[in-house]
Amino acid sequence: MGSAADNGSIMRTQSGAVAPEAEVAAFLEEHGEIETVEFFITDANGIQRGKRVPAAKAQRAARDGIYLQRSIFATDIWSGDVEESGLLFELGDPDTPCFMVPGSLRPVPWLERPTAQALLHMVDDEGRPFYGDPREVLIRVTERYRAEGLHPVVATEVEFNLCAARASSDAAPEPPVASPGGQPLAATQMFGISELEELDAFFHEVERACSEQGIPNDTLIAEHGPAQYEINLGHVRDPVLAADYTVLLKRVIKGVAFKHGMEATFMAKPYGEHSGNGFHVHMSVCDDAGHNIFASEDPEVDGPLRWAIGGVVANMADSMAILAPNLNSYRRFVPGSFAPLTPVWGHDNRTLAVRVPRSNAANARLEHRVAGADANPYLVVAAVLAGAHDGLRHRLDPGPPIDGNAYEQDHTPLPNVWAQALDRLEASAHIAEYFGTDYQSLYSTCKRQELNAFARYVTPLEYSAYLRNV
């Protein structure tokens, strides 16, 4: 993680980037088969929203922008308007320009129709980045490091389940069948090779799509749950780029799964009795010379790695509503599930919230293990970096490392109820400082609407338990 290499980045920074319309023209000249281009932005729930444009008009769209309503950042998980956000009727829900992220134009190889895609970012009336864009939240946090001559190096790991295609959106998931006449993949052997071979056609197409889109996919493993897998991405020196790659990887997995007659889910806990899906973030920090500032003979005793861990641990509870953004997210946090329950750290120990993996001193890093795969990658990486930056700035001491099984030890728990996590986020001076008070309010308002919707819903299990029996 100490390397400054960025594994063949597909996104370029604004400085030195070619004009968007020139980039589109060059891309379409190279890929003459492209018929349409998808321009999209990612909302707080991780949902891509945007427009399809005929290839012949894509150059103009890149030059003039794609217009979307600001209220796309003020919707709940069902795409319902959040009127209390202040982004709808108060402003007349105006169109707002979104511009292509330089270097993000890439083919979409899993679609039958020749298609390309590009990321967008939104600007406000003054041409400044719009505060409600989660990608912009991460950019602002990253700029704090760069102002100090520091460059976070980030890699992510994403877990997911493959499921059989369902007849309706509210149907329970079922494991897919690997081959015609085969058995459902109801149990997966941890690190099992045959589990990968049974779905080789799917994984081969995922790998090929990642290659065509420049996504630095690395290790693929089978996990504990039914048809559960994990894909690791290579480390990059630009945290925004690392989050971009994660967003695009999830889109690849979902798209290729659909093509193969399956569904891919990043739901935190799709099966109540099996392990949930996590989203782990590895980070170190380089200086301008490319030196890993976490590196030392004993980096955990004193110095930047220890301080960064101290900040991450100290601010973890305030960030919980971002790391676990949905009602289902909290079903992951049960003893023995490898989902951490307390804000503690230690050496190579997967029962902890922050793990220091085995490595040589030059590659010293921390691994943040709390977030679910259902969380927004931009916001999760922003939360991890914000905590680490706070620790570096104030030289926060995380306390002694924890040994043994953290589930059996007495430590202050993280918020394990959605409402409690939102209370912490709303009252947090740390979130206000790093995410901005406007975004803090916007995010919590949208999530409160979702929470209230679930509070009004009576579940079938309640009818079964109470309707006749009480």
C-alpha positions as CSV (number, residue, x, y, z in Angstrom):
1,M,0.0,0.0,0.0
2,G,3.0,2.3,0.3
3,S,3.5,2.5,-3.4
4,A,2.6,5.7,-5.3
5,A,1.6,3.8,-8.4
6,D,-2.0,4.0,-9.5
7,N,-2.3,0.8,-11.5
8,G,-3.1,2.4,-14.9
9,S,-5.6,5.0,-13.9
10,I,-8.6,5.6,-16.2
11,M,-9.5,9.0,-14.7
12,R,-7.3,12.1,-15.2
13,T,-7.3,15.1,-13.0
14,Q,-8.6,18.4,-14.3
15,S,-5.1,19.8,-14.8
16,G,-3.6,18.6,-18.0
17,A,-6.8,16.9,-19.2
18,V,-8.0,17.3,-22.7
19,A,-11.2,19.1,-23.4
20,P,-14.2,16.8,-22.9
21,E,-15.5,17.2,-26.4
22,A,-12.0,16.3,-27.8
23,E,-11.9,13.3,-25.6
24,V,-15.3,12.1,-26.8
25,A,-14.3,12.7,-30.5
26,A,-11.1,10.7,-30.1
27,F,-12.9,7.9,-28.3
28,L,-15.6,7.6,-30.9
29,E,-13.1,7.6,-33.7
30,E,-11.3,4.7,-32.0
31,H,-14.6,2.9,-31.2
32,G,-16.6,3.5,-34.3
33,E,-19.1,0.8,-33.4
34,I,-20.5,2.8,-30.4
35,E,-24.2,3.8,-30.9
36,T,-25.1,5.4,-27.6
37,V,-23.3,6.9,-24.5
38,E,-24.6,6.7,-20.9
39,F,-23.7,9.7,-18.8
40,F,-24.4,9.2,-15.1
41,I,-23.8,10.4,-11.6
42,T,-24.0,8.4,-8.3
43,D,-26.4,9.4,-5.6
44,A,-26.1,8.9,-1.8
45,N,-27.6,5.4,-2.1
46,G,-25.0,4.4,-4.7
47,I,-27.6,4.4,-7.5
48,Q,-26.5,5.7,-10.9
49,R,-28.7,8.4,-12.4
50,G,-28.3,10.1,-15.7
51,K,-29.2,10.0,-19.4
52,R,-28.5,8.1,-22.6
53,V,-27.3,10.1,-25.5
54,P,-26.9,9.0,-29.2
55,A,-23.2,8.7,-30.0
56,A,-23.7,11.4,-32.7
57,K,-24.7,13.9,-30.0
58,A,-22.2,12.8,-27.3
59,Q,-19.6,15.3,-28.2
60,R,-22.0,18.2,-27.8
61,A,-23.2,16.7,-24.4
62,A,-19.6,16.6,-23.2
63,R,-19.1,20.2,-24.2
64,D,-22.3,21.7,-22.9
65,G,-23.1,19.3,-20.1
66,I,-26.0,17.0,-19.2
67,Y,-28.8,18.7,-17.3
68,L,-30.3,16.9,-14.3
69,Q,-32.3,18.1,-11.3
70,R,-30.5,18.7,-8.1
71,S,-33.3,16.7,-6.4
72,I,-31.7,13.5,-7.7
73,F,-29.6,13.9,-4.5
74,A,-32.7,14.3,-2.4
75,T,-34.4,10.9,-3.0
76,D,-34.9,7.9,-0.8
77,I,-34.0,4.3,-1.8
78,W,-37.3,4.0,-3.6
79,S,-36.6,7.2,-5.6
80,G,-39.3,9.0,-3.6
81,D,-38.8,12.8,-3.3
82,V,-37.5,14.0,0.1
83,E,-39.4,17.3,0.3
84,E,-37.7,18.3,3.6
85,S,-34.3,18.4,1.9
86,G,-34.8,21.9,0.6
87,L,-33.9,20.8,-3.0
88,L,-37.3,20.5,-4.5
89,F,-40.2,23.0,-4.3
90,E,-38.2,25.8,-2.6
91,L,-36.0,26.1,-5.7
92,G,-38.5,25.0,-8.3
93,D,-36.5,21.8,-8.9
94,P,-34.4,23.4,-11.6
95,D,-32.2,21.7,-14.2
96,T,-28.5,21.8,-13.2
97,P,-25.6,21.2,-15.5
98,C,-23.4,18.1,-15.0
99,F,-20.1,17.7,-16.8
100,M,-18.1,14.6,-17.8
101,V,-15.4,13.5,-15.5
102,P,-12.2,13.7,-17.6
103,G,-10.9,10.3,-18.7
104,S,-14.0,8.4,-17.5
105,L,-15.4,7.5,-21.0
106,R,-15.2,3.7,-21.5
107,P,-17.0,1.0,-23.4
108,V,-19.8,-1.1,-21.7
109,P,-18.9,-4.5,-23.0
110,W,-21.7,-6.6,-21.4
111,L,-24.5,-4.8,-23.3
112,E,-25.7,-6.2,-26.6
113,R,-26.0,-2.8,-28.1
114,P,-22.6,-1.1,-28.6
115,T,-22.6,1.4,-25.7
116,A,-20.1,3.6,-23.8
117,Q,-20.4,5.2,-20.4
118,A,-18.9,8.3,-18.6
119,L,-19.1,9.7,-15.1
120,L,-20.6,13.1,-14.4
121,H,-20.1,15.7,-11.7
122,M,-22.7,18.4,-10.9
123,V,-22.0,22.2,-10.5
124,D,-24.1,24.9,-8.9
125,D,-25.3,28.2,-10.3
126,E,-21.9,29.8,-9.8
127,G,-20.1,26.9,-11.5
128,R,-18.8,25.4,-8.3
129,P,-19.0,21.7,-7.5
130,F,-22.5,21.0,-6.0
131,Y,-22.3,20.2,-2.3
132,G,-24.9,17.3,-2.6
133,D,-22.7,15.2,-4.9
134,P,-21.1,12.4,-2.8
135,R,-18.1,12.3,-5.1
136,E,-17.6,16.0,-4.3
137,V,-17.7,15.2,-0.6
138,L,-14.7,12.8,-1.1
139,I,-12.9,15.4,-3.2
140,R,-13.1,18.0,-0.4
141,V,-11.8,15.5,2.2
142,T,-8.9,14.5,-0.2
143,E,-8.0,18.2,-0.7
144,R,-7.3,18.6,3.0
145,Y,-4.5,16.0,2.6
146,R,-3.1,17.5,-0.6
147,A,-3.0,21.0,1.0
148,E,-0.5,19.4,3.4
149,G,1.6,17.7,0.8
150,L,0.0,14.3,1.5
151,H,-1.6,11.7,-0.8
152,P,-3.8,8.9,0.6
153,V,-3.3,5.6,-1.1
154,V,-6.5,3.5,-1.1
155,A,-7.6,0.0,-2.1
156,T,-11.0,-1.6,-1.6
157,E,-12.5,-5.0,-1.2
158,V,-16.1,-5.7,-2.1
159,E,-18.2,-8.7,-1.2
160,F,-21.4,-9.7,-3.0
161,N,-23.9,-12.6,-3.5
162,L,-25.0,-14.0,-6.8
163,C,-28.7,-15.0,-6.8
164,A,-31.1,-16.7,-9.2
165,A,-33.3,-14.3,-11.1
166,R,-36.5,-13.4,-9.1
167,A,-40.1,-13.1,-10.3
168,S,-40.7,-9.9,-8.3
169,S,-38.7,-7.2,-6.5
170,D,-39.9,-8.3,-3.0
171,A,-39.1,-12.0,-3.5
172,A,-36.5,-13.5,-1.2
173,P,-33.1,-14.3,-2.8
174,E,-32.2,-17.9,-3.8
175,P,-28.7,-19.1,-4.8
176,P,-28.2,-19.6,-8.6
177,V,-27.7,-22.9,-10.4
178,A,-24.2,-23.0,-11.8
179,S,-25.0,-25.1,-14.9
180,P,-28.2,-26.5,-16.5
181,G,-29.4,-29.4,-14.4
182,G,-27.0,-28.6,-11.6
183,Q,-27.6,-27.9,-7.9
184,P,-28.1,-24.4,-6.4
185,L,-24.9,-23.0,-4.9
186,A,-26.5,-23.0,-1.5
187,A,-23.2,-23.4,0.3
188,T,-19.8,-21.9,-0.6
189,Q,-16.5,-23.3,0.7
190,M,-14.3,-20.5,1.9
191,F,-11.5,-20.0,-0.6
192,G,-13.0,-22.9,-2.6
193,I,-11.6,-23.2,-6.1
194,S,-14.4,-25.3,-7.5
195,E,-16.9,-22.5,-6.5
196,L,-15.0,-20.2,-8.8
197,E,-14.7,-22.8,-11.6
198,E,-18.5,-23.5,-11.6
199,L,-19.1,-19.9,-12.5
200,D,-16.0,-19.4,-14.7
201,A,-18.0,-18.0,-17.6
202,F,-19.4,-15.2,-15.4
203,F,-16.1,-14.4,-13.7
204,H,-14.2,-14.5,-17.0
205,E,-16.6,-11.9,-18.4
206,V,-16.3,-9.7,-15.3
207,E,-12.5,-9.8,-15.6
208,R,-12.7,-9.0,-19.3
209,A,-15.0,-6.0,-18.6
210,C,-12.7,-4.7,-15.9
211,S,-9.8,-4.9,-18.4
212,E,-11.7,-3.0,-21.0
213,Q,-12.8,-0.3,-18.5
214,G,-9.3,0.0,-16.9
215,I,-10.5,-1.2,-13.5
216,P,-7.6,-2.7,-11.5
217,N,-9.3,-5.9,-10.3
218,D,-6.9,-8.1,-8.3
219,T,-7.8,-11.1,-6.2
220,L,-11.1,-13.1,-6.5
221,I,-12.1,-15.4,-3.7
222,A,-15.1,-17.5,-2.7
223,E,-16.6,-16.3,0.7
224,H,-18.7,-18.0,3.4
225,G,-22.3,-17.4,2.2
226,P,-24.3,-18.9,-0.6
227,A,-22.7,-17.9,-3.9
228,Q,-20.8,-15.2,-2.0
229,Y,-17.6,-13.8,-3.4
230,E,-15.1,-11.0,-2.9
231,I,-13.2,-9.0,-5.5
232,N,-10.2,-6.9,-4.4
233,L,-9.0,-3.9,-6.3
234,G,-5.4,-2.7,-6.6
235,H,-4.3,0.3,-4.6
236,V,-4.2,3.8,-6.1
237,R,-2.7,7.1,-5.0
238,D,-6.0,9.0,-5.7
239,P,-8.8,8.1,-3.2
240,V,-11.4,9.6,-5.6
241,L,-10.2,7.3,-8.3
242,A,-10.2,4.3,-5.9
243,A,-13.9,5.1,-5.2
244,D,-14.6,5.5,-8.9
245,Y,-13.2,2.1,-9.6
246,T,-15.4,0.6,-6.8
247,V,-18.5,2.2,-8.3
248,L,-17.6,0.9,-11.7
249,L,-16.8,-2.6,-10.4
250,K,-20.2,-2.9,-8.8
251,R,-21.8,-1.8,-12.0
252,V,-19.8,-4.4,-14.0
253,I,-20.8,-7.2,-11.6
254,K,-24.4,-6.3,-11.7
255,G,-24.5,-5.9,-15.5
256,V,-22.6,-9.2,-16.2
257,A,-24.8,-11.1,-13.7
258,F,-27.9,-9.9,-15.5
259,K,-26.5,-10.9,-18.8
260,H,-25.9,-14.4,-17.4
261,G,-29.5,-14.7,-16.1
262,M,-28.6,-13.9,-12.5
263,E,-28.8,-11.1,-10.0
264,A,-25.8,-9.7,-8.1
265,T,-26.6,-8.1,-4.8
266,F,-24.4,-6.0,-2.5
267,M,-27.2,-6.0,0.1
268,A,-25.5,-6.1,3.5
269,K,-27.4,-9.1,4.8
270,P,-29.4,-10.9,2.1
271,Y,-29.5,-14.2,4.1
272,G,-30.3,-13.9,7.8
273,E,-28.4,-17.1,8.8
274,H,-25.3,-16.5,6.7
275,S,-22.4,-13.9,6.6
276,G,-23.2,-10.5,5.2
277,N,-21.4,-8.5,2.6
278,G,-18.7,-6.1,3.7
279,F,-16.8,-3.3,2.1
280,H,-13.2,-3.0,3.4
281,V,-10.9,-0.1,2.8
282,H,-7.1,-0.3,3.0
283,M,-5.3,3.0,3.3
284,S,-1.8,4.5,3.8
285,V,-0.5,8.0,3.1
286,C,2.4,9.1,0.9
287,D,4.2,12.4,1.0
288,D,5.1,14.3,-2.2
289,A,8.2,12.2,-2.7
290,G,6.1,9.0,-2.7
291,H,7.3,7.9,0.8
292,N,4.7,6.1,2.9
293,I,4.5,8.2,6.1
294,F,3.1,5.1,8.0
295,A,6.4,3.3,7.4
296,S,8.8,3.0,10.4
297,E,10.7,0.3,12.2
298,D,7.7,0.0,14.6
299,P,4.9,2.0,13.1
300,E,2.2,0.9,15.6
301,V,4.1,2.3,18.6
302,D,4.3,5.9,17.7
303,G,3.9,8.1,14.7
304,P,1.4,8.7,11.8
305,L,0.0,5.2,11.5
306,R,-0.9,5.1,15.2
307,W,-2.4,8.6,15.0
308,A,-4.4,7.8,11.9
309,I,-5.9,4.7,13.6
310,G,-6.6,6.9,16.7
311,G,-8.7,9.3,14.5
312,V,-10.5,6.5,12.7
313,V,-11.4,4.8,16.0
314,A,-12.4,8.0,17.7
315,N,-14.8,9.1,14.9
316,M,-16.2,5.7,13.9
317,A,-19.4,5.9,15.8
318,D,-20.2,9.4,14.3
319,S,-19.7,7.8,10.8
320,M,-21.8,4.7,11.4
321,A,-24.9,6.0,9.5
322,I,-22.6,6.3,6.4
323,L,-20.8,3.0,6.9
324,A,-24.2,1.2,7.6
325,P,-26.7,3.4,5.6
326,N,-29.8,1.1,5.5
327,L,-32.1,-0.8,7.8
328,N,-30.7,-4.1,6.6
329,S,-27.1,-2.9,7.2
330,Y,-27.4,-3.5,10.9
331,R,-28.3,-7.2,10.5
332,R,-24.6,-7.7,9.6
333,F,-23.4,-6.8,13.1
334,V,-23.8,-10.0,15.1
335,P,-21.1,-11.8,17.1
336,G,-19.1,-14.3,15.1
337,S,-19.9,-12.9,11.7
338,F,-16.5,-11.1,11.1
339,A,-18.4,-7.8,11.1
340,P,-16.9,-5.7,13.9
341,L,-19.1,-4.6,16.8
342,T,-16.8,-2.3,18.6
343,P,-14.4,0.6,17.6
344,V,-11.2,-1.2,18.4
345,W,-8.0,-2.0,16.6
346,G,-5.1,-4.5,16.5
347,H,-2.7,-6.6,14.5
348,D,-3.8,-9.2,12.0
349,N,-7.2,-9.8,13.6
350,R,-10.5,-9.9,11.6
351,T,-12.7,-9.5,14.7
352,L,-11.6,-5.9,15.0
353,A,-12.9,-2.7,13.3
354,V,-9.4,-1.6,12.3
355,R,-6.9,-4.2,11.4
356,V,-3.2,-3.7,10.7
357,P,-2.4,-6.4,8.1
358,R,0.9,-8.3,8.0
359,S,3.3,-6.4,5.8
360,N,6.8,-5.1,5.7
361,A,7.4,-1.6,7.2
362,A,7.4,0.1,3.8
363,N,3.9,-1.1,3.1
364,A,2.4,-0.4,6.5
365,R,-1.3,0.4,6.3
366,L,-4.6,0.1,8.1
367,E,-7.7,-1.8,7.0
368,H,-11.1,-0.4,7.9
369,R,-13.6,-3.3,8.2
370,V,-16.9,-1.8,9.3
371,A,-18.7,-0.7,6.2
372,G,-21.2,-2.8,4.4
373,A,-21.1,-3.4,0.6
374,D,-24.5,-1.6,0.4
375,A,-22.8,1.7,1.4
376,N,-21.8,4.5,-1.1
377,P,-18.1,4.1,-1.9
378,Y,-17.4,7.8,-2.1
379,L,-18.9,8.5,1.3
380,V,-17.2,5.5,3.0
381,V,-13.8,6.4,1.7
382,A,-14.5,10.0,2.8
383,A,-15.4,8.8,6.3
384,V,-12.3,6.7,6.6
385,L,-10.0,9.5,5.3
386,A,-11.7,12.1,7.5
387,G,-11.1,10.1,10.6
388,A,-7.5,9.4,9.7
389,H,-6.9,13.1,8.9
390,D,-8.4,14.1,12.3
391,G,-6.1,11.6,14.0
392,L,-3.0,12.9,12.2
393,R,-3.9,16.5,12.9
394,H,-4.4,16.0,16.6
395,R,-2.0,13.0,17.1
396,L,-4.8,10.9,18.6
397,D,-3.9,7.9,20.6
398,P,-6.0,4.8,19.8
399,G,-5.1,3.0,23.0
400,P,-3.4,-0.4,23.1
401,P,-4.1,-3.0,20.4
402,I,-6.6,-5.7,21.1
403,D,-5.6,-9.3,21.1
404,G,-7.9,-12.3,20.8
405,N,-11.6,-12.5,20.0
406,A,-13.1,-9.0,20.3
407,Y,-16.6,-10.5,20.4
408,E,-15.9,-11.9,23.9
409,Q,-14.4,-8.7,25.3
410,D,-16.0,-5.8,26.9
411,H,-15.7,-2.7,24.7
412,T,-18.0,0.2,24.0
413,P,-20.2,-0.9,21.1
414,L,-20.8,0.9,17.9
415,P,-24.4,2.1,17.3
416,N,-26.2,-1.0,16.3
417,V,-29.6,0.6,15.6
418,W,-30.2,2.8,12.6
419,A,-31.9,5.6,14.5
420,Q,-29.1,5.8,17.0
421,A,-26.5,6.0,14.2
422,L,-28.5,8.9,12.6
423,D,-28.6,10.6,15.9
424,R,-24.8,10.4,16.2
425,L,-24.3,11.7,12.6
426,E,-26.7,14.6,13.1
427,A,-25.0,15.7,16.3
428,S,-21.4,15.2,15.1
429,A,-19.1,18.2,14.9
430,H,-16.6,15.9,13.1
431,I,-19.1,15.1,10.2
432,A,-20.0,18.8,10.0
433,E,-16.4,19.8,9.6
434,Y,-15.4,17.2,7.0
435,F,-18.6,16.6,5.1
436,G,-20.1,20.1,5.5
437,T,-23.2,21.0,7.5
438,D,-25.3,21.2,4.3
439,Y,-24.4,17.7,3.3
440,Q,-24.8,16.4,6.9
441,S,-28.3,17.8,6.9
442,L,-29.2,16.6,3.4
443,Y,-28.0,13.0,4.1
444,S,-29.7,12.6,7.4
445,T,-32.9,14.1,6.1
446,C,-33.1,11.6,3.3
447,K,-32.2,8.7,5.5
448,R,-34.8,9.8,8.1
449,Q,-37.5,9.5,5.5
450,E,-36.5,5.9,4.8
451,L,-36.4,5.1,8.5
452,N,-39.9,6.5,9.0
453,A,-41.2,4.5,6.0
454,F,-39.9,1.2,7.6
455,A,-41.3,2.2,11.0
456,R,-44.8,2.4,9.5
457,Y,-44.6,-1.0,7.8
458,V,-46.0,-4.1,9.5
459,T,-44.0,-7.2,8.6
460,P,-45.5,-10.6,7.7
461,L,-43.7,-12.1,10.7
462,E,-45.6,-9.7,13.0
463,Y,-48.9,-10.8,11.6
464,S,-47.9,-14.5,12.0
465,A,-46.9,-13.9,15.6
466,Y,-49.6,-11.5,16.9
467,L,-52.7,-11.2,14.7
468,R,-54.4,-14.3,16.3
469,N,-52.3,-14.9,19.3
470,V,-52.7,-11.7,21.3
